[in-house]
Amino acid sequence: MAYTPETKTVADFVADRKARVLTIPILSAVTIEASGSTTTDNIMSYLVGGKGYNTLQLAISGTGTLAVTLTGSVDGTKYGSVVDGYGSSLSSIATGLLAANDGQCISLNLPLLAGAKLTFTETGGSDSVTITAKLCCKA
């Protein structure tokens, strides 16, 4: 017996609400001074519903340079770096971001955690950067 894959259009998925997409603002016009940083609250509750399809979009302005890193927690209280089973870091999400990267979308393929926080750091050392960050996930 041959397998016949099910085919659906985007309209079919939208119609049965399987592809509802949410956009969640996590930072709004936050200025990070030279060598400074800011960390989000726990964002994992948004990401779990995404079933692995999660995206971070950044609006970036200013002359600073931005890095985005992840800290994770299994108990939701103690946060640390995240590594895979081979010891390779999963904490670095993006580095070297400039105003020219304004609007960039970054795929977030994260392991299941009770807590996940993103830290945004100005890494250039002499200029500030202003960011707005939004998560996009499947409901």
C-alpha positions as CSV (number, residue, x, y, z in Angstrom):
1,M,0.0,0.0,0.0
2,A,1.5,3.3,-1.1
3,Y,1.6,6.3,1.2
4,T,-0.2,9.3,0.0
5,P,0.8,12.5,1.8
6,E,-1.9,14.9,2.9
7,T,-1.7,18.2,1.0
8,K,-3.1,21.4,2.4
9,T,-2.9,25.0,1.3
10,V,-2.0,27.8,3.7
11,A,-5.7,28.8,3.5
12,D,-6.6,25.3,4.8
13,F,-4.3,25.7,7.8
14,V,-5.5,29.1,8.6
15,A,-9.1,27.9,8.3
16,D,-8.6,25.2,10.9
17,R,-6.6,27.5,13.2
18,K,-3.5,25.3,13.1
19,A,-1.3,28.1,11.8
20,R,-2.3,31.0,14.0
21,V,0.7,33.2,14.5
22,L,1.3,35.4,17.5
23,T,3.7,38.4,17.7
24,I,4.7,39.2,21.3
25,P,6.7,42.4,22.1
26,I,9.4,41.7,24.6
27,L,11.4,45.0,24.5
28,S,10.2,48.3,23.2
29,A,12.6,51.1,22.3
30,V,15.1,50.2,25.0
31,T,18.4,52.1,24.8
32,I,21.5,50.1,25.8
33,E,24.5,52.3,26.6
34,A,28.0,51.5,25.6
35,S,29.1,48.1,27.1
36,G,25.7,47.9,28.8
37,S,23.0,45.2,28.7
38,T,19.4,44.4,29.4
39,T,17.8,41.1,30.0
40,T,14.2,40.0,29.3
41,D,11.8,38.3,31.7
42,N,11.3,34.6,31.1
43,I,10.0,34.1,27.6
44,M,9.7,30.3,27.6
45,S,5.9,30.3,28.1
46,Y,5.6,31.9,24.6
47,L,8.1,29.6,23.0
48,V,6.6,26.3,24.2
49,G,3.4,27.0,22.3
50,G,5.5,27.5,19.1
51,K,6.4,23.9,18.9
52,G,9.9,24.7,17.7
53,Y,8.8,27.4,15.2
54,N,9.9,30.6,16.9
55,T,11.5,33.8,15.5
56,L,13.0,36.9,17.1
57,Q,12.8,40.1,15.1
58,L,14.9,43.1,16.1
59,A,14.4,46.8,15.2
60,I,17.9,48.3,15.8
61,S,19.0,51.9,15.7
62,G,22.0,53.9,16.9
63,T,25.7,53.4,16.2
64,G,26.4,50.6,18.7
65,T,27.0,46.9,18.1
66,L,24.5,44.4,19.5
67,A,24.9,40.7,20.7
68,V,22.0,38.5,21.8
69,T,22.6,35.6,24.2
70,L,20.4,33.1,25.9
71,T,20.4,31.9,29.5
72,G,18.2,28.9,30.5
73,S,16.8,27.3,33.6
74,V,15.3,23.9,34.3
75,D,13.8,25.0,37.7
76,G,12.8,28.5,36.6
77,T,14.9,30.2,39.3
78,K,18.6,29.5,38.6
79,Y,19.8,30.6,35.1
80,G,23.0,29.7,33.3
81,S,24.5,29.0,29.9
82,V,22.8,26.5,27.6
83,V,24.8,23.7,25.9
84,D,23.9,20.7,23.8
85,G,24.7,17.1,24.6
86,Y,28.2,17.5,23.1
87,G,29.0,20.5,25.3
88,S,28.7,23.0,22.4
89,S,27.1,26.4,23.5
90,L,23.6,27.2,22.4
91,S,23.7,30.5,24.3
92,S,24.9,32.8,21.5
93,I,21.9,33.8,19.4
94,A,23.5,36.6,17.4
95,T,26.6,38.8,17.4
96,G,27.8,41.9,15.6
97,L,24.4,43.3,14.9
98,L,24.3,46.9,13.7
99,A,21.6,49.4,12.6
100,A,22.1,47.9,9.1
101,N,20.5,44.7,10.5
102,D,17.3,46.6,11.4
103,G,14.3,44.2,10.9
104,Q,16.4,41.1,10.9
105,C,14.6,37.9,11.8
106,I,16.5,35.2,13.8
107,S,15.2,31.6,14.1
108,L,15.1,30.4,17.7
109,N,15.6,26.7,17.9
110,L,15.9,26.2,21.7
111,P,15.7,23.1,23.9
112,L,12.8,22.7,26.2
113,L,13.4,24.8,29.4
114,A,11.3,26.0,32.3
115,G,12.9,29.4,31.9
116,A,14.6,31.2,29.0
117,K,15.9,34.8,29.1
118,L,17.5,36.8,26.3
119,T,20.2,39.3,27.1
120,F,21.0,42.1,24.7
121,T,24.5,43.5,25.1
122,E,26.2,46.5,23.4
123,T,29.6,45.1,22.5
124,G,31.2,47.9,20.6
125,G,32.2,49.7,23.8
126,S,31.8,53.3,22.8
127,D,28.2,53.9,21.4
128,S,24.7,53.1,22.4
129,V,22.1,51.0,20.6
130,T,18.3,51.2,20.8
131,I,16.3,48.0,20.2
132,T,12.8,46.8,19.9
133,A,12.4,43.0,20.1
134,K,9.4,40.9,19.2
135,L,8.9,37.2,19.3
136,C,6.8,35.4,16.6
137,C,5.5,32.0,17.5
138,K,2.8,29.6,16.5
139,A,-0.2,29.5,18.8
